Amino acid sequence: MKNRILAMLLSLVVVSACAAPEQEQLLSFPQATIQLADVKRTVQLADTPELRERGLMFQKSAEPGMLLLYPEPRLISLWMRNTDLALDVAFIDPQWRIMAIVQLHPLDETPVSAPSAALAALEMPRGWFAERNIQVGEKLKLVR
């Protein structure tokens, strides 16, 4: 009887551990509307340390995109831990202009850094910026 109870408890622990990443995925993000050139789009907003740390991890799609917003300009480095998506990231300078657009590769844990202090990073599905002819120098507006 003791062995059965112990086996049941161990099974519950294993099931709970396996469900943890699925539950992490349920973290909800507020939304923000941005404008880049003629493109207006609503994206997920990561504006707290916890939300920025989570980013697009465990999400099944890069849609609708994510704006990682910081309270003040800083050196930003991103990686793709637990993120099985092909992304492009635009690093946004303190004047709200794109200073660089860089590809991020699925599950690559190599840090990718902004060229200088950035106020934000806009993560979009791979090719999104090129398809809309959005380039370095474009100004991002936060419409909210």
C-alpha positions in Angstrom: 0.0 0.0 0.0 2.8 2.4 0.9 4.5 1.7 -2.4 1.3 2.4 -4.3 0.9 5.8 -2.6 4.5 6.6 -3.2 4.2 5.7 -6.8 1.1 7.9 -7.2 2.8 10.8 -5.5 5.9 10.5 -7.8 3.6 10.3 -10.8 1.9 13.5 -9.8 5.2 15.3 -9.4 6.4 14.1 -12.8 3.1 15.3 -14.4 3.3 18.6 -12.7 6.9 19.1 -13.8 6.0 18.4 -17.4 3.1 20.8 -17.3 5.2 23.7 -16.0 6.4 25.0 -19.4 2.9 24.8 -20.7 1.7 27.0 -17.8 4.5 29.5 -18.3 3.2 30.0 -21.8 -0.1 31.3 -20.4 1.6 34.4 -19.1 -0.4 37.3 -20.7 1.1 40.5 -22.0 -0.5 43.8 -22.3 -0.8 45.2 -25.8 0.5 48.4 -27.3 -0.1 49.9 -30.7 3.0 51.1 -32.6 3.5 52.9 -35.8 6.6 52.5 -38.1 6.5 54.4 -41.4 2.9 53.8 -42.7 2.5 50.6 -40.7 0.3 50.7 -37.6 0.3 47.4 -35.6 -0.8 46.2 -32.2 2.0 44.1 -30.5 2.6 42.5 -27.2 4.2 44.8 -24.7 7.0 43.7 -22.3 7.5 46.7 -20.1 8.4 45.1 -16.7 11.5 43.1 -15.8 9.4 39.9 -15.6 7.8 40.3 -19.0 11.0 41.3 -20.7 12.7 38.3 -19.2 10.0 36.0 -20.5 9.7 37.7 -24.0 8.5 35.3 -26.7 9.8 32.2 -24.8 7.4 29.2 -25.1 5.1 31.0 -27.6 4.1 29.1 -30.7 4.0 32.1 -33.0 5.9 35.4 -33.3 2.6 37.1 -34.2 1.7 39.8 -33.5 5.3 40.7 -32.4 6.6 42.1 -29.1 8.0 45.4 -28.0 10.4 45.1 -25.1 10.4 48.5 -23.5 12.8 49.8 -20.9 12.4 52.7 -18.5 15.6 54.3 -19.6 18.2 53.7 -22.4 20.6 50.8 -21.6 22.8 48.2 -23.3 20.4 45.5 -24.4 21.4 41.9 -25.2 18.8 39.3 -26.3 19.0 35.5 -26.7 16.6 32.9 -27.9 16.5 30.4 -25.0 13.2 28.4 -25.2 12.2 30.4 -28.3 11.7 28.2 -31.3 10.9 31.0 -33.7 12.8 32.8 -36.5 12.8 36.5 -35.6 14.1 39.9 -36.6 14.7 42.4 -33.9 14.9 46.2 -34.3 16.9 47.9 -31.6 15.3 51.3 -30.9 17.5 54.3 -29.8 16.6 56.9 -27.2 15.1 59.1 -30.0 12.8 56.2 -31.0 14.7 55.5 -34.2 15.7 52.0 -35.4 19.5 51.8 -34.9 19.9 48.2 -36.1 17.8 45.3 -37.4 19.3 41.9 -36.6 18.2 38.3 -37.2 17.6 36.0 -34.2 17.8 32.3 -34.8 15.6 29.7 -33.1 16.9 28.4 -29.8 20.3 30.2 -30.2 21.6 31.2 -26.8 24.3 33.4 -28.2 23.7 37.0 -26.9 22.8 39.5 -29.6 23.4 43.1 -28.5 22.3 46.5 -29.6 25.1 48.6 -31.0 24.6 51.2 -28.3 22.2 52.1 -25.5 18.7 51.3 -26.6 15.3 52.2 -25.2 13.5 49.3 -26.7 13.7 46.2 -28.9 10.9 45.3 -31.4 10.8 41.5 -32.1 8.9 40.5 -35.2 8.6 37.4 -37.4 11.6 36.9 -39.7 11.3 39.1 -42.8 8.6 41.4 -41.4 10.8 44.6 -41.6 12.1 43.7 -45.1 8.6 42.9 -46.4 7.5 46.4 -45.4 10.7 48.1 -46.5 11.3 49.3 -42.9 14.9 50.2 -42.4 17.5 51.6 -40.0 16.6 55.2 -39.3 12.8 54.8 -39.3 11.1 56.3 -36.3 8.9 54.2 -34.1 5.9 55.8 -32.4 4.1 54.3 -29.5 0.4 55.0 -30.0 -0.7 52.8 -27.1 
